[in-house]
Amino acid sequence: MAVTILGRLAARAPIPIFVAMGRDGAPAIEHLLKSGDIDFTATPRHANILLVAGRTRESDQPYLDRLHDQMPHPRATFWWGDAHSDDIDEARRSASADDPVAPLRALYRKLIGGSYASETHRLSDEPPTPWRGRGDHGQGGEGMMGGVPYGRMMPMPPTPDIRDGLALDVYRTQVGPFMPYWPAGLILEVTFQGDVIQSAEVVQPPYPPRDIDREPFDRLLHEQTPLAQIERTRATHHLVCIARVLSLVELPTLSRQAQIVAARIRANETVAIGPLRKAAARAGLMAAIKPGLGRIDDDLACELGGPVRRAAGHVLDSRNDDPTYTRLGFTPVTQKQSDCQARVAQWFDEAEQALALASAAPHILIAQGQLAEPPWALRAPPLDYRVTELLPGLEWSEALLVLNSFDSAALCRMGSLETP
């Protein structure tokens, strides 16, 4: 009887879910963040359901299998999107246009109650490299230090640490494609020496961004669009970016508040960003980001465009040439440092300015075919620059801050494998 009561209580708790973000999955997850029934875990080891949101590449399946096998029993996989195998039963899938909370709750209740069988391991339970009998004493390693293939080799790197010159262990690993606060789909081969990134190489590029917030801007090519809707979209986009940074600097409450404000703006509610910005300043948001971290040169800033370009001090903005914005007294806001702090400040400034413009012109329409200024980086061919050029010399926490100081469109261009 006690087990039954505990099972019922567990079934009513928030559903522990780890998200594997596929292509076009980010906007859906942002909507799901509003649900109090979902507990998004930072690791699959704390989750019972692996939620695959959006489309994934065939080459990413081994990474999904590794995530799956790290989850404790009972466990299941839930596919949220329109691209999944036909052999997946109805209890473990939902169309991208549907709200998955109810089927997720039903699946979790069945898992806890034992009426739905826990999924077995997908990968074979054997070491990736044979070790039995290796070495003089069968200890699993060969060589002078016994570190091949297992064991710990002595620090004898070919080059010293690029930051302080110390000769520390060299560790090479792949990172991605499904990690919290990580560009969806991006796989990097990263070489660490101690806690510092020595080099990085793109193995797989991130998924191309195509989120629902682009609709007002794409619609300008075919019909008139309310200026207020365009500016609310801008504010929403920037607040979602700010929420990721707030999470990385260990301010989860403020991150959640930013997500809620973004959702309210998307629902056409009147919301002020000022209180959130003041609370973030008091909590030490900017103090947690080292000055100069992630600074880029003018060439890259201008190539990326959008808020990244204005964070470098450039006033280029398509709205400068629009008579509607001119009548409203629009002037682009800019920063100067072109680093992580500047890009976060630019998001705040542009979000507040966007809401002010939306309030000043609630019924004004932008003409059909007008070139609008999108809130994200420019959509253009891949760059000569690479995201990997920004990472050497950084600690892992700093690298995540640098990556999240750009939006998905910028990271997609910098993370491409193609030659421009």
Secondary structure as GFF3:
##gff-version 3
##sequence-region A 1 420
A	DSSP	alpha_helix	2	12	.	.	.	ID=ss1
A	DSSP	beta_strand	15	21	.	.	.	ID=ss2
A	DSSP	alpha_helix	26	32	.	.	.	ID=ss3
A	DSSP	beta_strand	38	40	.	.	.	ID=ss4
A	DSSP	three_ten_helix	44	46	.	.	.	ID=ss5
A	DSSP	beta_strand	49	53	.	.	.	ID=ss6
A	DSSP	three_ten_helix	58	60	.	.	.	ID=ss7
A	DSSP	alpha_helix	61	70	.	.	.	ID=ss8
A	DSSP	beta_strand	76	80	.	.	.	ID=ss9
A	DSSP	three_ten_helix	90	92	.	.	.	ID=ss10
A	DSSP	beta_strand	93	94	.	.	.	ID=ss11
A	DSSP	alpha_helix	101	113	.	.	.	ID=ss12
A	DSSP	beta_strand	141	142	.	.	.	ID=ss13
A	DSSP	beta_strand	148	149	.	.	.	ID=ss14
A	DSSP	beta_strand	170	175	.	.	.	ID=ss15
A	DSSP	beta_strand	187	193	.	.	.	ID=ss16
A	DSSP	beta_strand	196	204	.	.	.	ID=ss17
A	DSSP	three_ten_helix	212	214	.	.	.	ID=ss18
A	DSSP	alpha_helix	215	219	.	.	.	ID=ss19
A	DSSP	beta_strand	225	226	.	.	.	ID=ss20
A	DSSP	alpha_helix	227	248	.	.	.	ID=ss21
A	DSSP	alpha_helix	252	266	.	.	.	ID=ss22
A	DSSP	alpha_helix	274	282	.	.	.	ID=ss23
A	DSSP	three_ten_helix	286	288	.	.	.	ID=ss24
A	DSSP	alpha_helix	298	304	.	.	.	ID=ss25
A	DSSP	alpha_helix	306	311	.	.	.	ID=ss26
A	DSSP	three_ten_helix	318	321	.	.	.	ID=ss27
A	DSSP	alpha_helix	323	327	.	.	.	ID=ss28
A	DSSP	alpha_helix	340	360	.	.	.	ID=ss29
A	DSSP	beta_strand	365	366	.	.	.	ID=ss30
A	DSSP	three_ten_helix	387	390	.	.	.	ID=ss31
A	DSSP	alpha_helix	396	404	.	.	.	ID=ss32
A	DSSP	alpha_helix	408	414	.	.	.	ID=ss33
###
